[in-house]
Every structure is written in structure tokens, then in C-alpha cells.
Amino acid sequence: MNTIYAVGEEEFTLGFELVGIPARREEELETMLNEQDAGILILSQEGYTKQHKRLQQKIDQSIKPIVVILSEEDIKGGHLRDAIIRALGVDVLK
């Protein structure tokens, strides 16, 4: 089964955990890109920027899992659902 994960600091992942999306730490990101059960990884723009260039390229080229990078504007502006729909084409939080 493909699972959706929120990846990042607790401040970022807490809201996802409240709606039932499991959270993982950024240190696990590279490993998660190779996990079979990871379908979608939700990552903050800040978390993406902190990664080294090689891992950023791997994230950019990843087909499975799909990596959704959310900007601070998406998160604070309440447009989280819209940002995910734009990235994936479907409403996975429905």
C-alpha cells in the first residue's frame, strides 16, 4: 500500500499528524525516496532547501514517491489543500 508521509520538523508535520498522516524526520528523507510503501512525501520548501544538491536533484527527479514541496505561503495562507491538488492533480485529503 502506498502511504502519504509528512517529512520535516515537528512544527511542519503536526497538522498532518492531526489528520492521520504519519510524520517522518528530514534525516530519513533519502531513505524514504527508496521505500516501496512511500507513495507521496510532503516536504516544506525550507526542508527542501536544507538538503544537499545531490538529494535535491533526486527529489526533483523522483516519480515514485511523488514529492510535494509546500512553500510557507501555502502553509500559512491556508492554501495547503490547493497546493497539494496542484501538485498531484487530485484531492488526497478528501
N, C-alpha and C positions, 0 to 999 in steps of 0.2 A: 504494500500500500504506500502511495506517495503521501508524504507528510509536509505540512507547511510549518516552518520554523521562523521565529523572530531571532535575529542574531545581533547581539550588542550588549551595551551597558544596561544595568537594571532600569534606569530612567526611561530608556527607549523601549525595552521589552515588556515592562509591567502591564501596560494597557493590552497588549496582545495576550499575555497570560490570563488576564481577567476574562477574555472571551474564549479561552480554551486553546490558544495557540502556544505550543511549548517554546521555551526560550533556550538559547544556547549562547555561550560566551564567544566573543570575537576570536579568541585564541583557537577555537575549534573550527573556524570558517574553512580553512584549507582542507581539513579532513572531511568536512561536510560536503564539499564540492564533489567528492568521490563516493559518497554514501549512496547506496541503492534506494533507500527509503525516502531520501530528501527529494521532494518534488518542487517546492518553492522556498526560497530563502529570502526573508525580508530584512534588509540592512539599511542603516541610516547613511546618509551622504557622508557624515563625519566618520563613521566606521569604515566606509569605503576608502575615503581619503587617507586614513591612517595606515592602510595596507601598503606593502611594498609593491613596486611597479609590476613585478612578475605575477603577483597574486591578483592585482587589478586587471591585468590582461587576461588571466584565467577566468576571472569573474565576467569580464566583458564578452568572452567567447563561449561561456557556458550555455549550453542548450538545455541540459538536464543536470542539475536542478536549474530552474529559472531563478535568477536573482533580481529581486525588485529593490531598487535603491530609492529611498524616500528622502526628500530634502526636508530641512527644518520647516520651511513654509508649508509643505504638505502636512506635516505633523501638527504644527501649532495652529494652522489656519483651519483645521477641522476637515481638510480635504483628503484624509487618509484613504477612505473608500474609493474616491475618484482616482487617486494616484494609482492604486492597485488595479482598478479596472482599466486605466490607460495602459499600464504596463502589461497586463495579462490578456485583456480583451474580454474578461468575464468577471463577475462579482463573486469572489470566493468567500466573502464574509457574509453572504446572504444566509 
